Amino acid sequence: MSTKALDTSKEKEGYEPESPEIEEGAAKPAEKKESISSVPFWKLLSTADGRDVFLMLIGTIGAMGNGVLLPLFAIVFGQFTDALGGTEIDKVKFMHTVSDISLKFLYLAIAAAIGSYLEAGVWMYTGNRQANRLRTRFLAAVLNQDVSFFDVHSTTGGLVQGLNEDSIDVQNAISEKMGSFIHHA
């Protein structure tokens, strides 16, 4: 098969060369740039009601408590290694020290379980509530549009897909990312 036959088969399949040559006097194709304005961070929480504010407060307390536990764990672990490497000869005193430190680890584990639940569970719940409220507002705004809006500005499934993607992004930002930010801050 000759190279000429290969080149024509590529043209038939809709093949375009990687670097098309543009004549010097010809106008370059115009590129469309969509400018999407950024939204302030607190606008994410614009659909929160009183119950959501209370839940976010509880979730914030849980996230802060969960964030404090790692440094506390390091302190207790340091006490544990000091007890193991200590020069105490009395076995009873050593066992008492290790028992106290073991109880501190248990208390830290219980606090971590409670803090993690409050951080993850409450933030996820309030994020879901706010995203559902946002979907409802969006649907109401779309249904209040003129019929001509659907002829010009929308495609089949475009509104639903946009609603779904955007509300999932907002829900993730409110629920997972907000709790993690507070936890690690």
Steps between C-alpha positions, in 0.01 A plus 500: 500500500645835404528806722255681275234238582569541873467876480165485321363248748584736783316782325190284458488424873494867591872514578638846549873568508641595838631837390280652230669760290341843512568739220665821610216728393218276624311576817552263792197323639346682793519318832209523738589555863234452757556718801358348811499735791617360830264483791598603852551209734214592732252487208532120523315520830225732372235227511561416867212542740510513881523124535791487256684776686461302824619181328799682348591630846488146642702370203757777548541409866542133403755587229701721734493234769608238248782726384629548854521125559809435286728730703353355819573151368862603441529624859352181646717287272803692628396421854466135402849483351641679804336238722643213293847649489498611860731367769226399741581171667172465687267285286187616682576867435584421134175309451304784663661755264433286193138442612446876537645564157287220352190665645607830342525321164152357553359844581669642190347222289152569636543874443628433145196285423260767626687786331527313170131417501403859575739631236404265220140414578369843588681682220382241247142529623491879487677499161234268363220717639646816350569339162138377484380851578728636228359249248147607591584867448666425167202297379260776604710758313509283187127436507434875526687569175333604177447227242746676268776438755478127435521554123812714514698429818451136581576167343342164561611394845739792535308663781463177692865408453611848606276489804628159600870582458483839667294383795737207559795742497327727751404203717859371502632844586259540789516149641836333450732787431371736767535242776847400381610862481391568858651168615842577352508876566 
